[in-house]
Each structure stands twice: as structure tokens, then as C-alpha cells.
Amino acid sequence: MAGQTRYADSVMFCLSKGLGAPVGSLLCGSYEMISRARLVKKMLGGTMRQAGVIAAAGRVALETMVDRLSDDHRKAQKLATGLRAIHNTICDPSDVETNILFVDVSASSVKASEWCERLAAHDIKCRPYSASKIRLLTHADISDANVEQVVRAFATEWPSQRTRDA
């Protein structure tokens, strides 16, 4: 992570998804920046009572779940490789460094929003990132079987595949 954030003066990351905490995020930066962020949060009404319970879950996530993040990265690579086998412009596995991948559907001549509707019919939840891209994530609740389900759905819905199978 240090390589990815070395030019940033602040970083925020979520404790749920890959780390499995029920809620919570961490904001990391200088003491001055954190102090300003707390003040702005309070001015906007963003305070929370009983935050200790959430902090405890976040602490458990940080102490016990970090090692499993590599499994999310492995599943993202598996997904990228499977999608690239459908069409070589969909996703480049060498661009996938974490659990986030961007799927380029422009070669299908179908907008990302329509792709998301098609994928929903396969019980896959996603949203368009742009007119031609979909952002997919792997996390603690995504299994290898789910990754295979996504690849199968793309293979079924990809226009050249549909033409070939008809």
C-alpha cells in the first residue's frame, strides 16, 4: 500500500468489505489534517455516539483479517483472466493490482448501464463506472464460485458469444 499512497497527504479506507468489519473507515494523515476533518465532520452534523463498539469491530478486523486481503486480490486476478478470455479488451489482468477491476464493455457496443441490467438477471450486482466501463470488486463475501458466475454471465451476454451460440 505504501507504494500506492506515497504521494498522498491523506488516505481513507473502509474496514468492511475485505476486512469484514460491520461498518467503519479510517482516515490517515497528519495530525493537523485529522483535526480539521473532525471539526468539519462535527460542523456538518456527522457525530456518532457509542463509536467504541464500531471501533472494537474495526480493531478486530485490522488485527485478524488483513492477511485474507490477498485472497480478494487473487479472486480479482481470476476474474480478470476469465473476462479477458471472453474478449481481449474487456479487462487486462496486468492492470489489476488490488480487489478492484474495471471492465471495458465498449467492444460489445452495449452501454455499461445495460450491461449492469443484464448482469442483474444473473444475480450479479454492479453499477456502471462510466458509459463503457463497469467497476467490479472482490471482497470477503465474494467466493470463487461467485467469480465463476460472473465470468459465465459475461460469456453468455457478450454479443459475439450470443451470435455464435444461436
N, CA, C and O atoms as a DFTB+ gen file, in Angstrom:
664 C
 N C O
     1  1       0.818      -1.188       0.000
     2  2       0.000       0.000       0.000
     3  2       0.863       1.253       0.000
     4  3       0.473       2.275      -0.564
     5  1       2.032       1.183       0.627
     6  2       2.896       2.362       0.711
     7  2       3.249       2.883      -0.677
     8  3       3.319       4.094      -0.885
     9  1       3.471       1.985      -1.621
    10  2       3.795       2.419      -2.971
    11  2       2.644       3.140      -3.628
    12  3       2.858       4.083      -4.390
    13  1       1.431       2.717      -3.348
    14  2       0.257       3.328      -3.958
    15  2      -0.103       4.657      -3.318
    16  3      -0.782       5.472      -3.943
    17  1       0.330       4.895      -2.097
    18  2      -0.073       6.105      -1.385
    19  2       1.082       7.056      -1.095
    20  3       0.886       8.061      -0.412
    21  1       2.259       6.768      -1.587
    22  2       3.420       7.561      -1.189
    23  2       3.333       9.033      -1.578
    24  3       4.011       9.859      -0.968
    25  1       2.520       9.389      -2.575
    26  2       2.401      10.786      -2.992
    27  2       1.165      11.465      -2.404
    28  3       0.901      12.629      -2.706
    29  1       0.407      10.757      -1.573
    30  2      -0.803      11.312      -0.979
    31  2      -0.499      11.894       0.398
    32  3       0.363      11.391       1.119
    33  1      -1.212      12.953       0.751
    34  2      -1.054      13.502       2.092
    35  2      -2.113      12.954       3.042
    36  3      -2.040      13.162       4.253
    37  1      -3.099      12.250       2.482
    38  2      -4.098      11.596       3.316
    39  2      -4.644      10.380       2.572
    40  3      -4.613      10.314       1.343
    41  1      -5.143       9.422       3.348
    42  2      -5.701       8.201       2.791
    43  2      -6.885       7.806       3.648
    44  3      -6.833       7.892       4.875
    45  1      -7.957       7.369       2.994
    46  2      -9.103       6.860       3.738
    47  2      -9.393       5.464       3.222
    48  3      -9.382       5.230       2.014
    49  1      -9.655       4.529       4.135
    50  2     -10.025       3.190       3.680
    51  2     -11.088       2.607       4.585
    52  3     -11.211       2.949       5.761
    53  1     -11.848       1.711       3.982
    54  2     -13.004       1.102       4.619
    55  2     -12.594      -0.159       5.362
    56  3     -11.753      -0.919       4.881
    57  1     -13.176      -0.384       6.520
    58  2     -12.891      -1.582       7.308
    59  2     -13.862      -2.724       7.008
    60  3     -13.642      -3.856       7.438
    61  1     -14.928      -2.430       6.277
    62  2     -15.837      -3.510       5.907
    63  2     -15.328      -4.133       4.606
    64  3     -14.139      -4.021       4.305
    65  1     -16.160      -4.759       3.858
    66  2     -15.794      -5.488       2.645
    67  2     -14.679      -6.483       2.948
    68  3     -14.939      -7.495       3.598
    69  1     -13.474      -6.241       2.511
    70  2     -12.396      -7.207       2.645
    71  2     -12.011      -7.527       4.074
    72  3     -11.642      -8.662       4.374
    73  1     -12.089      -6.546       4.963
    74  2     -11.682      -6.785       6.348
    75  2     -12.823      -7.320       7.212
    76  3     -12.589      -7.758       8.338
    77  1     -14.040      -7.290       6.705
    78  2     -15.147      -7.929       7.380
    79  2     -15.743      -7.211       8.576
    80  3     -16.591      -7.786       9.258
    81  1     -15.338      -5.976       8.862
    82  2     -15.960      -5.235       9.961
    83  2     -17.368      -4.826       9.522
    84  3     -17.600      -4.628       8.329
    85  1     -18.318      -4.694      10.463
    86  2     -19.686      -4.350      10.059
    87  2     -19.797      -2.945       9.469
    88  3     -20.586      -2.730       8.548
    89  1     -19.038      -2.001       9.971
    90  2     -19.008      -0.626       9.470
    91  2     -17.668      -0.018       9.846
    92  3     -16.900      -0.610      10.605
    93  1     -17.390       1.156       9.320
    94  2     -16.221       1.903       9.760
    95  2     -15.200       2.140       8.676
    96  3     -15.016       1.322       7.774
    97  1     -14.544       3.272       8.782
    98  2     -13.473       3.656       7.882
    99  2     -12.387       4.337       8.694
   100  3     -12.640       4.834       9.792
   101  1     -11.191       4.359       8.157
   102  2     -10.084       5.068       8.790
   103  2      -9.626       6.187       7.878
   104  3      -9.521       6.013       6.664
   105  1      -9.355       7.332       8.471
   106  2      -8.770       8.454       7.763
   107  2      -7.364       8.617       8.318
   108  3      -7.189       8.798       9.524
   109  1      -6.374       8.555       7.461
   110  2      -4.976       8.627       7.886
   111  2      -4.330       9.866       7.271
   112  3      -4.522      10.157       6.090
   113  1      -3.582      10.574       8.064
   114  2      -2.895      11.765       7.588
   115  2      -2.233      12.470       8.755
   116  3      -2.059      11.897       9.830
   117  1      -1.871      13.705       8.530
   118  2      -1.204      14.475       9.582
   119  2      -2.186      14.798      10.710
   120  3      -3.403      14.765      10.528
   121  1      -1.637      15.103      11.850
   122  2      -2.454      15.475      12.998
   123  2      -3.332      16.678      12.650
   124  3      -4.513      16.706      12.998
   125  1      -2.763      17.663      11.969
   126  2      -3.497      18.870      11.611
   127  2      -4.664      18.549      10.676
   128  3      -5.766      19.067      10.858
   129  1      -4.427      17.708       9.691
   130  2      -5.478      17.362       8.740
   131  2      -6.604      16.597       9.428
   132  3      -7.778      16.860       9.170
   133  1      -6.256      15.654      10.303
   134  2      -7.262      14.880      11.034
   135  2      -8.076      15.810      11.932
   136  3      -9.294      15.662      12.028
   137  1      -7.423      16.761      12.586
   138  2      -8.129      17.721      13.446
   139  2      -9.128      18.532      12.637
   140  3     -10.265      18.723      13.066
   141  1      -8.710      19.012      11.464
   142  2      -9.622      19.767      10.594
   143  2     -10.783      18.892      10.139
   144  3     -11.926      19.350      10.110
   145  1     -10.507      17.648       9.787
   146  2     -11.557      16.732       9.330
   147  2     -12.583      16.493      10.435
   148  3     -13.783      16.459      10.163
   149  1     -12.128      16.326      11.673
   150  2     -13.051      16.133      12.796
   151  2     -13.939      17.366      12.990
   152  3     -15.141      17.245      13.223
   153  1     -13.338      18.539      12.890
   154  2     -14.091      19.777      13.053
   155  2     -15.148      19.909      11.956
   156  3     -16.305      20.212      12.245
   157  1     -14.762      19.687      10.721
   158  2     -15.709      19.784       9.607
   159  2     -16.823      18.749       9.767
   160  3     -17.992      19.045       9.517
   161  1     -16.462      17.551      10.177
   162  2     -17.459      16.494      10.380
   163  2     -18.493      16.940      11.411
   164  3     -19.692      16.757      11.203
   165  1     -18.044      17.516      12.506
   166  2     -18.970      17.986      13.541
   167  2     -19.822      19.140      13.036
   168  3     -21.015      19.203      13.331
   169  1     -19.222      20.057      12.273
   170  2     -19.985      21.195      11.744
   171  2     -21.091      20.722      10.802
   172  3     -22.133      21.367      10.691
   173  1     -20.864      19.598      10.126
   174  2     -21.855      19.055       9.205
   175  2     -22.813      18.082       9.881
   176  3     -23.648      17.467       9.218
   177  1     -22.694      17.942      11.197
   178  2     -23.594      17.072      11.940
   179  2     -23.191      15.612      11.946
   180  3     -24.002      14.752      12.292
   181  1     -21.991      15.321      11.581
   182  2     -21.543      13.933      11.487
   183  2     -20.891      13.431      12.745
   184  3     -19.690      13.159      12.751
   185  1     -21.645      13.300      13.803
   186  2     -21.090      12.721      15.021
   187  2     -21.769      11.381      15.288
   188  3     -22.856      11.118      14.773
   189  1     -21.152      10.565      16.065
   190  2     -21.711       9.253      16.356
   191  2     -21.516       8.952      17.832
   192  3     -20.435       9.142      18.388
   193  1     -22.577       8.484      18.443
   194  2     -22.479       8.044      19.832
   195  2     -22.129       6.563      19.838
   196  3     -22.340       5.869      18.843
   197  1     -21.620       6.099      20.904
   198  2     -21.239       4.704      21.077
   199  2     -20.313       4.217      19.954
   200  3     -20.441       3.089      19.478
   201  1     -19.406       5.058      19.551
   202  2     -18.482       4.684      18.478
   203  2     -17.495       3.613      18.919
   204  3     -16.851       2.989      18.076
   205  1     -17.364       3.390      20.211
   206  2     -16.433       2.382      20.713
   207  2     -16.761       0.984      20.218
   208  3     -15.853       0.194      19.958
   209  1     -18.044       0.662      20.083
   210  2     -18.449      -0.649      19.585
   211  2     -17.958      -0.820      18.149
   212  3     -17.449      -1.879      17.782
   213  1     -18.112       0.216      17.350
   214  2     -17.650       0.167      15.966
   215  2     -16.122       0.103      15.930
   216  3     -15.541      -0.642      15.142
   217  1     -15.482       0.894      16.793
   218  2     -14.021       0.871      16.833
   219  2     -13.509      -0.512      17.222
   220  3     -12.486      -0.964      16.708
   221  1     -14.214      -1.182      18.124
   222  2     -13.794      -2.531      18.530
   223  2     -13.859      -3.496      17.357
   224  3     -12.944      -4.294      17.154
   225  1     -14.941      -3.427      16.580
   226  2     -15.057      -4.301      15.404
   227  2     -13.973      -3.968      14.386
   228  3     -13.416      -4.866      13.754
   229  1     -13.672      -2.684      14.225
   230  2     -12.604      -2.284      13.317
   231  2     -11.250      -2.785      13.784
   232  3     -10.420      -3.200      12.975
   233  1     -11.033      -2.746      15.068
   234  2      -9.760      -3.244      15.614
   235  2      -9.607      -4.744      15.366
   236  3      -8.535      -5.206      14.975
   237  1     -10.677      -5.498      15.594
   238  2     -10.639      -6.937      15.322
   239  2     -10.345      -7.174      13.837
   240  3      -9.543      -8.042      13.492
   241  1     -10.990      -6.408      12.967
   242  2     -10.756      -6.558      11.526
   243  2      -9.291      -6.303      11.183
   244  3      -8.689      -7.059      10.420
   245  1      -8.726      -5.253      11.739
   246  2      -7.326      -4.924      11.453
   247  2      -6.359      -5.948      12.033
   248  3      -5.302      -6.202      11.455
   249  1      -6.709      -6.531      13.161
   250  2      -5.809      -7.482      13.807
   251  2      -5.935      -8.906      13.278
   252  3      -4.994      -9.691      13.395
   253  1      -7.091      -9.253      12.694
   254  2      -7.300     -10.657      12.321
   255  2      -7.635     -10.892      10.847
   256  3      -7.593     -12.035      10.392
   257  1      -7.961      -9.857      10.100
   258  2      -8.462     -10.076       8.745
   259  2      -7.542      -9.578       7.626
   260  3      -7.806      -9.852       6.455
   261  1      -6.494      -8.870       7.954
   262  2      -5.639      -8.269       6.926
   263  2      -5.028      -9.332       6.009
   264  3      -4.938      -9.128       4.799
   265  1      -4.615     -10.449       6.572
   266  2      -3.974     -11.483       5.758
   267  2      -4.897     -12.043       4.687
   268  3      -4.421     -12.537       3.665
   269  1      -6.207     -11.977       4.897
   270  2      -7.121     -12.538       3.913
   271  2      -7.335     -11.610       2.704
   272  3      -7.951     -12.027       1.724
   273  1      -6.845     -10.376       2.753
   274  2      -6.988      -9.472       1.614
   275  2      -6.319     -10.026       0.360
   276  3      -6.781      -9.767      -0.751
   277  1      -5.244     -10.781       0.525
   278  2      -4.577     -11.366      -0.648
   279  2      -5.513     -12.321      -1.385
   280  3      -5.378     -12.506      -2.594
   281  1      -6.454     -12.925      -0.675
   282  2      -7.439     -13.793      -1.326
   283  2      -8.359     -12.971      -2.225
   284  3      -8.734     -13.430      -3.303
   285  1      -8.728     -11.762      -1.797
   286  2      -9.531     -10.874      -2.641
   287  2      -8.770     -10.498      -3.902
   288  3      -9.348     -10.441      -4.987
   289  1      -7.480     -10.244      -3.762
   290  2      -6.649      -9.878      -4.917
   291  2      -6.527     -11.063      -5.876
   292  3      -6.557     -10.888      -7.095
   293  1      -6.388     -12.264      -5.322
   294  2      -6.319     -13.470      -6.156
   295  2      -7.617     -13.648      -6.941
   296  3      -7.590     -13.957      -8.132
   297  1      -8.750     -13.452      -6.273
   298  2     -10.036     -13.603      -6.950
   299  2     -10.229     -12.535      -8.023
   300  3     -10.822     -12.811      -9.066
   301  1      -9.741     -11.329      -7.786
   302  2      -9.830     -10.278      -8.799
   303  2      -9.001     -10.651     -10.028
   304  3      -9.423     -10.417     -11.160
   305  1      -7.823     -11.231      -9.803
   306  2      -6.989     -11.697     -10.926
   307  2      -7.687     -12.812     -11.690
   308  3      -7.678     -12.825     -12.921
   309  1      -8.288     -13.738     -10.972
   310  2      -9.022     -14.844     -11.594
   311  2     -10.174     -14.299     -12.435
   312  3     -10.417     -14.774     -13.544
   313  1     -10.871     -13.319     -11.913
   314  2     -11.976     -12.700     -12.642
   315  2     -11.472     -11.986     -13.891
   316  3     -12.050     -12.132     -14.968
   317  1     -10.406     -11.223     -13.752
   318  2      -9.842     -10.508     -14.902
   319  2      -9.380     -11.476     -15.982
   320  3      -9.600     -11.232     -17.169
   321  1      -8.751     -12.556     -15.587
   322  2      -8.274     -13.556     -16.552
   323  2      -9.452     -14.218     -17.256
   324  3      -9.416     -14.420     -18.470
   325  1     -10.486     -14.553     -16.507
   326  2     -11.671     -15.166     -17.116
   327  2     -12.371     -14.229     -18.082
   328  3     -12.827     -14.656     -19.143
   329  1     -12.461     -12.959     -17.726
   330  2     -13.110     -11.991     -18.611
   331  2     -12.288     -11.747     -19.869
   332  3     -12.839     -11.605     -20.961
   333  1     -10.975     -11.698     -19.715
   334  2     -10.115     -11.493     -20.888
   335  2     -10.243     -12.643     -21.880
   336  3     -10.101     -12.436     -23.085
   337  1     -10.507     -13.844     -21.393
   338  2     -10.683     -14.995     -22.282
   339  2     -11.936     -14.849     -23.145
   340  3     -12.015     -15.440     -24.222
   341  1     -12.901     -14.079     -22.691
   342  2     -14.120     -13.843     -23.475
   343  2     -13.826     -12.889     -24.619
   344  3     -14.221     -13.128     -25.760
   345  1     -13.130     -11.804     -24.303
   346  2     -12.718     -10.823     -25.319
   347  2     -11.505     -10.087     -24.768
   348  3     -11.510      -9.662     -23.613
   349  1     -10.477      -9.935     -25.575
   350  2      -9.210      -9.414     -25.047
   351  2      -9.231      -7.937     -24.657
   352  3      -8.242      -7.435     -24.124
   353  1     -10.334      -7.231     -24.911
   354  2     -10.392      -5.826     -24.497
   355  2     -11.203      -5.609     -23.227
   356  3     -11.256      -4.491     -22.713
   357  1     -11.829      -6.652     -22.716
   358  2     -12.696      -6.483     -21.546
   359  2     -11.895      -6.053     -20.320
   360  3     -12.261      -5.094     -19.640
   361  1     -10.821      -6.749     -20.044
   362  2     -10.056      -6.476     -18.826
   363  2      -8.640      -7.025     -18.993
   364  3      -8.454      -8.144     -19.472
   365  1      -7.668      -6.248     -18.605
   366  2      -6.279      -6.689     -18.660
   367  2      -5.824      -7.065     -17.256
   368  3      -5.702      -6.191     -16.397
   369  1      -5.571      -8.349     -17.006
   370  2      -5.165      -8.763     -15.664
   371  2      -3.937      -8.010     -15.131
   372  3      -3.795      -7.850     -13.919
   373  1      -3.064      -7.553     -16.009
   374  2      -1.881      -6.823     -15.538
   375  2      -2.242      -5.444     -14.979
   376  3      -1.425      -4.826     -14.295
   377  1      -3.454      -4.954     -15.262
   378  2      -3.910      -3.678     -14.707
   379  2      -4.553      -3.839     -13.332
   380  3      -4.824      -2.847     -12.654
   381  1      -4.796      -5.075     -12.919
   382  2      -5.495      -5.343     -11.659
   383  2      -4.456      -5.553     -10.558
   384  3      -3.758      -6.567     -10.535
   385  1      -4.363      -4.584      -9.649
   386  2      -3.370      -4.647      -8.573
   387  2      -3.990      -4.943      -7.212
   388  3      -3.287      -5.350      -6.287
   389  1      -5.297      -4.741      -7.082
   390  2      -5.958      -4.939      -5.796
   391  2      -7.206      -5.789      -6.015
   392  3      -7.209      -6.690      -6.854
   393  1      -8.249      -5.507      -5.271
   394  2      -9.516      -6.223      -5.420
   395  2     -10.490      -5.474      -6.329
   396  3     -11.658      -5.853      -6.423
   397  1     -10.036      -4.438      -6.987
   398  2     -10.880      -3.615      -7.853
   399  2     -10.464      -3.838      -9.304
   400  3      -9.280      -3.790      -9.637
   401  1     -11.456      -4.083     -10.164
   402  2     -11.141      -4.151     -11.582
   403  2     -12.194      -3.399     -12.369
   404  3     -13.357      -3.314     -11.973
   405  1     -11.757      -2.856     -13.492
   406  2     -12.641      -2.120     -14.381
   407  2     -12.835      -2.944     -15.643
   408  3     -11.872      -3.377     -16.276
   409  1     -14.091      -3.153     -15.994
   410  2     -14.454      -3.962     -17.138
   411  2     -14.873      -3.018     -18.261
   412  3     -15.814      -2.239     -18.107
   413  1     -14.182      -3.092     -19.373
   414  2     -14.460      -2.238     -20.525
   415  2     -15.377      -2.997     -21.478
   416  3     -14.965      -3.978     -22.097
   417  1     -16.615      -2.543     -21.592
   418  2     -17.595      -3.230     -22.443
   419  2     -17.795      -2.527     -23.781
   420  3     -18.733      -2.849     -24.511
   421  1     -16.934      -1.578     -24.112
   422  2     -17.118      -0.798     -25.344
   423  2     -17.089      -1.664     -26.599
   424  3     -17.785      -1.357     -27.566
   425  1     -16.310      -2.727     -26.608
   426  2     -16.244      -3.593     -27.793
   427  2     -17.536      -4.364     -28.022
   428  3     -17.743      -4.915     -29.103
   429  1     -18.394      -4.410     -27.033
   430  2     -19.666      -5.118     -27.177
   431  2     -20.740      -4.251     -27.822
   432  3     -21.797      -4.753     -28.205
   433  1     -20.474      -2.945     -27.944
   434  2     -21.440      -1.970     -28.458
   435  2     -22.691      -1.886     -27.590
   436  3     -23.754      -1.479     -28.060
   437  1     -22.563      -2.269     -26.334
   438  2     -23.658      -2.187     -25.370
   439  2     -23.172      -1.299     -24.224
   440  3     -22.065      -1.486     -23.720
   441  1     -23.992      -0.338     -23.813
   442  2     -23.607       0.579     -22.744
   443  2     -23.468      -0.156     -21.411
   444  3     -24.119      -1.172     -21.167
   445  1     -22.618       0.379     -20.577
   446  2     -22.372      -0.220     -19.261
   447  2     -23.651      -0.325     -18.451
   448  3     -23.847      -1.310     -17.740
   449  1     -24.530       0.673     -18.543
   450  2     -25.784       0.625     -17.783
   451  2     -26.640      -0.567     -18.207
   452  3     -27.262      -1.214     -17.364
   453  1     -26.675      -0.859     -19.499
   454  2     -27.431      -2.024     -19.968
   455  2     -26.745      -3.320     -19.532
   456  3     -27.412      -4.297     -19.193
   457  1     -25.411      -3.322     -19.545
   458  2     -24.684      -4.496     -19.052
   459  2     -25.068      -4.789     -17.613
   460  3     -25.284      -5.945     -17.251
   461  1     -25.154      -3.760     -16.795
   462  2     -25.500      -3.955     -15.387
   463  2     -26.899      -4.550     -15.253
   464  3     -27.141      -5.383     -14.379
   465  1     -27.819      -4.122     -16.117
   466  2     -29.168      -4.708     -16.112
   467  2     -29.108      -6.183     -16.529
   468  3     -29.765      -7.028     -15.920
   469  1     -28.331      -6.488     -17.553
   470  2     -28.187      -7.878     -17.996
   471  2     -27.568      -8.748     -16.908
   472  3     -28.003      -9.877     -16.680
   473  1     -26.557      -8.214     -16.245
   474  2     -25.891      -8.974     -15.185
   475  2     -26.815      -9.171     -13.985
   476  3     -26.736     -10.191     -13.299
   477  1     -27.688      -8.199     -13.731
   478  2     -28.650      -8.335     -12.633
   479  2     -29.546      -9.555     -12.845
   480  3     -29.966     -10.196     -11.882
   481  1     -29.835      -9.872     -14.099
   482  2     -30.641     -11.060     -14.396
   483  2     -29.908     -12.352     -14.027
   484  3     -30.522     -13.412     -13.917
   485  1     -28.592     -12.253     -13.836
   486  2     -27.763     -13.389     -13.404
   487  2     -27.418     -13.284     -11.908
   488  3     -26.506     -13.956     -11.425
   489  1     -28.157     -12.436     -11.188
   490  2     -27.935     -12.201      -9.753
   491  2     -26.572     -11.594      -9.453
   492  3     -25.951     -11.911      -8.438
   493  1     -26.110     -10.721     -10.340
   494  2     -24.835     -10.030     -10.149
   495  2     -25.142      -8.542      -9.981
   496  3     -25.740      -7.917     -10.857
   497  1     -24.727      -7.992      -8.853
   498  2     -24.985      -6.588      -8.556
   499  2     -23.776      -5.757      -8.947
   500  3     -22.664      -6.015      -8.487
   501  1     -23.991      -4.773      -9.784
   502  2     -22.922      -3.851     -10.160
   503  2     -23.558      -2.566     -10.671
   504  3     -24.762      -2.493     -10.921
   505  1     -22.717      -1.568     -10.814
   506  2     -23.164      -0.282     -11.348
   507  2     -22.153       0.169     -12.391
   508  3     -20.979      -0.197     -12.336
   509  1     -22.623       0.966     -13.341
   510  2     -21.666       1.481     -14.323
   511  2     -20.695       2.466     -13.686
   512  3     -21.062       3.240     -12.802
   513  1     -19.458       2.423     -14.148
   514  2     -18.444       3.380     -13.703
   515  2     -18.418       4.566     -14.667
   516  3     -18.167       5.705     -14.275
   517  1     -18.682       4.263     -15.930
   518  2     -18.790       5.275     -16.981
   519  2     -19.716       4.688     -18.040
   520  3     -20.319       3.637     -17.823
   521  1     -19.832       5.352     -19.172
   522  2     -20.714       4.857     -20.238
   523  2     -20.260       3.505     -20.768
   524  3     -21.075       2.718     -21.250
   525  1     -18.956       3.231     -20.681
   526  2     -18.447       1.987     -21.264
   527  2     -17.688       1.105     -20.271
   528  3     -17.096       0.100     -20.667
   529  1     -17.699       1.468     -18.992
   530  2     -16.955       0.673     -18.011
   531  2     -17.818       0.340     -16.798
   532  3     -18.682       1.109     -16.376
   533  1     -17.540      -0.840     -16.264
   534  2     -18.179      -1.312     -15.043
   535  2     -17.071      -1.558     -14.030
   536  3     -16.024      -2.112     -14.366
   537  1     -17.302      -1.148     -12.803
   538  2     -16.340      -1.373     -11.717
   539  2     -16.810      -2.594     -10.926
   540  3     -17.938      -2.627     -10.434
   541  1     -15.941      -3.588     -10.810
   542  2     -16.243      -4.785     -10.038
   543  2     -15.253      -4.899      -8.889
   544  3     -14.095      -4.499      -9.010
   545  1     -15.721      -5.451      -7.772
   546  2     -14.872      -5.629      -6.595
   547  2     -15.021      -7.040      -6.066
   548  3     -16.099      -7.633      -6.107
   549  1     -13.922      -7.557      -5.572
   550  2     -13.980      -8.798      -4.816
   551  2     -13.765      -8.435      -3.352
   552  3     -13.018      -7.508      -3.039
   553  1     -14.421      -9.164      -2.461
   554  2     -14.280      -8.909      -1.025
   555  2     -14.622     -10.171      -0.261
   556  3     -14.813     -11.229      -0.860
   557  1     -14.700     -10.069       1.042
   558  2     -14.869     -11.243       1.898
   559  2     -16.120     -12.048       1.573
   560  3     -16.150     -13.255       1.813
   561  1     -17.146     -11.409       1.034
   562  2     -18.392     -12.102       0.729
   563  2     -18.459     -12.636      -0.702
   564  3     -19.491     -13.166      -1.115
   565  1     -17.385     -12.505      -1.453
   566  2     -17.343     -12.995      -2.835
   567  2     -16.506     -14.270      -2.861
   568  3     -15.331     -14.263      -2.493
   569  1     -17.122     -15.352      -3.299
   570  2     -16.445     -16.651      -3.335
   571  2     -15.865     -16.914      -4.725
   572  3     -16.141     -16.178      -5.672
   573  1     -15.062     -17.969      -4.833
   574  2     -14.567     -18.389      -6.147
   575  2     -15.736     -18.773      -7.054
   576  3     -15.693     -18.532      -8.261
   577  1     -16.771     -19.366      -6.479
   578  2     -17.957     -19.716      -7.267
   579  2     -18.639     -18.458      -7.804
   580  3     -19.147     -18.466      -8.925
   581  1     -18.656     -17.371      -7.013
   582  2     -19.204     -16.112      -7.490
   583  2     -18.395     -15.555      -8.651
   584  3     -18.961     -15.029      -9.610
   585  1     -17.076     -15.667      -8.570
   586  2     -16.208     -15.209      -9.661
   587  2     -16.542     -15.974     -10.935
   588  3     -16.667     -15.381     -12.007
   589  1     -16.685     -17.284     -10.819
   590  2     -17.031     -18.107     -11.981
   591  2     -18.414     -17.749     -12.519
   592  3     -18.633     -17.785     -13.730
   593  1     -19.345     -17.408     -11.640
   594  2     -20.682     -16.988     -12.036
   595  2     -20.617     -15.710     -12.877
   596  3     -21.322     -15.591     -13.880
   597  1     -19.784     -14.765     -12.478
   598  2     -19.642     -13.515     -13.226
   599  2     -19.057     -13.793     -14.608
   600  3     -19.539     -13.257     -15.606
   601  1     -18.029     -14.621     -14.670
   602  2     -17.418     -14.947     -15.962
   603  2     -18.444     -15.626     -16.867
   604  3     -18.542     -15.288     -18.047
   605  1     -19.211     -16.577     -16.332
   606  2     -20.243     -17.260     -17.135
   607  2     -21.286     -16.267     -17.638
   608  3     -21.716     -16.346     -18.789
   609  1     -21.696     -15.332     -16.779
   610  2     -22.698     -14.338     -17.174
   611  2     -22.178     -13.467     -18.312
   612  3     -22.899     -13.205     -19.275
   613  1     -20.936     -13.020     -18.206
   614  2     -20.358     -12.224     -19.288
   615  2     -20.263     -13.043     -20.572
   616  3     -20.558     -12.541     -21.656
   617  1     -19.857     -14.289     -20.449
   618  2     -19.746     -15.145     -21.635
   619  2     -21.108     -15.338     -22.293
   620  3     -21.207     -15.351     -23.520
   621  1     -22.142     -15.486     -21.496
   622  2     -23.495     -15.661     -22.020
   623  2     -23.994     -14.395     -22.688
   624  3     -24.626     -14.457     -23.743
   625  1     -23.720     -13.256     -22.091
   626  2     -24.263     -11.982     -22.567
   627  2     -23.408     -11.274     -23.617
   628  3     -23.891     -10.366     -24.294
   629  1     -22.145     -11.677     -23.762
   630  2     -21.281     -10.992     -24.729
   631  2     -21.836     -11.212     -26.134
   632  3     -22.069     -12.357     -26.522
   633  1     -22.053     -10.145     -26.908
   634  2     -22.727     -10.270     -28.207
   635  2     -22.132     -11.324     -29.149
   636  3     -22.897     -12.064     -29.769
   637  1     -20.828     -11.424     -29.283
   638  2     -20.250     -12.409     -30.198
   639  2     -20.538     -13.818     -29.728
   640  3     -20.705     -14.723     -30.546
   641  1     -20.598     -14.019     -28.402
   642  2     -20.921     -15.327     -27.858
   643  2     -22.364     -15.678     -28.179
   644  3     -22.656     -16.818     -28.541
   645  1     -23.268     -14.718     -28.053
   646  2     -24.685     -14.963     -28.304
   647  2     -24.896     -15.319     -29.769
   648  3     -25.677     -16.218     -30.085
   649  1     -24.206     -14.619     -30.666
   650  2     -24.313     -14.903     -32.090
   651  2     -23.780     -16.295     -32.408
   652  3     -24.386     -17.046     -33.172
   653  1     -22.639     -16.626     -31.812
   654  2     -22.012     -17.915     -32.063
   655  2     -22.885     -19.076     -31.553
   656  3     -22.958     -20.131     -32.184
   657  1     -23.545     -18.865     -30.403
   658  2     -24.352     -19.933     -29.809
   659  2     -25.715     -20.059     -30.466
   660  3     -26.361     -21.095     -30.311
   661  1     -26.175     -19.059     -31.186
   662  2     -27.541     -19.068     -31.769
   663  2     -27.664     -20.019     -32.943
   664  3     -28.738     -20.137     -33.532
